[in-house]
Amino acid sequence: MNNGITITTPSVDPVNLNATLNVKTHVINQSTQTQQVQVINRLVDKSGSVLLKLSDSYALPAGEAFEFNQIGGIEQGLKLWSTDDPYLYKLNTLLLVDGKALDVADNNVGFRKFEFDQKHGFKLNNKPIKLIGFNRHQHYGYIGDALPNSLHKKDMQQFKELGFNVVRTAHYPQDDALLKACDELGILVYEEAPTWTGMQNSGKWWDNLEASARTMVRNHRNHPSVIIWGRVLTTEGMYLSYIMRSNKKTLTV
């Protein structure tokens, strides 16, 4: 079952500069009576103009959950997200109950098309690019993992200045501030599930792997910088399988 807000871009056309946007919003009625729930999603560009508005209502019975599934598109003038020009739109999600605003959330949205091609290698927005990357641990001496957001962004700014365009989170999911910095700076992300120590063939280990991988995807699924999820499939030879993200939803989390 999904939770929260899930944002995908089922189609992105880098030639004609149009795209579709799919927003799924999971809502639970925790009251003791049926409530009229409305979800309004607005896609806003950097100038503050609303380019797309999606609105739906549903009479949600007490104690039940419902997922709003809204889809719309930008038909022309789309600004693409890339490593050279990481253009970000803002998606504003407003939840109303019986006509009164109850909750609001903002998410950045980047429209990009990527693929791995046997002939041309990695392509972003139909253009082959050379991936120049690095591994990154998020702990600092005398600080550990308790980093302020500014140090996550500082690392990414320095790597960007050195000419890197992709980062692998070695060897575990990292703070949301890192992903946010990569979204803003135009750095691609290959994120790992925390499976590199204590590998076993026991059922409990595999259950933990499954749970941690789902948590990783749920936490960071809306970041346009993420292009690959990593997951260990077997202990023999430390073989790794890579789950490539696509513009369509391919994994139920």
C-alpha positions, 0 to 999 in steps of 0.5 A: 500500500502506498502512503503520502504523495507519489509523483511520476512522469509517465511521459516526457518528450524532450523534442516537443517539450511536453509531458504528463504528470501523475499524482497519487495522494493517499488519504485516511479518514481517522474520524468517526463519520464520513467526510467530504475530502478534496485534494487540489494539486497545483504545478507552479513554475519558478515565476509563480505561475500555476501551469496545471491544476488538478482537483478531485473530491470523494466522500470518504467513510469513517476509518477507511483509506482512499488514493486520489489518482490525478493526471494532467499534462504540460502541452508546450513550453516544458522546462526539462531537468538536466545536469546542466540546467536542473529546472524544478517546478513546485507541486503544491498539494492541498487537502480539504475536509468539508471545505476547510483546509486541513493539510498542505505539502510542497514537492519539487518536480523535475521533468526528465527522460533517461535510459540506458542504451546498449549503443550510446550508453546513458542518455538524458533527455535523448542526449548521451552523456558521460557519467562521472561519479563518486561514492559518498558516505554521509558521516563526518569526523567527530560528528558521525551521521548527525550532519546539518543540512548545510554540510550535505549541500556543501559536499554536493556543491564541491563535487559539482565544481569538480565536474562530477554528475552522479553520486552513489550513496555508499552503502545505504540510503542517505539524508533527504537533504542530500537528495534535495541538494542533488535535485537543485544542483543537477547531480544524478543519484544511484541510491543503495539499500543498507545491505552491505554488512552482515549478509546472510541467507536467513529468511529474517535477513531477506525480510529486513532487506525487503523492508529497507528497500521499500522504505528507501523507495518510499522516502525518496521516490519523488526526487528527480535526481534518483535514477537507480535503486541498488539492491543485493540479490545474492551473497555469492561474489557480492553480486549486485542487481540494479533496479533502474527507475523509469518514468512509469511506476514499476515497483509497488512500495 
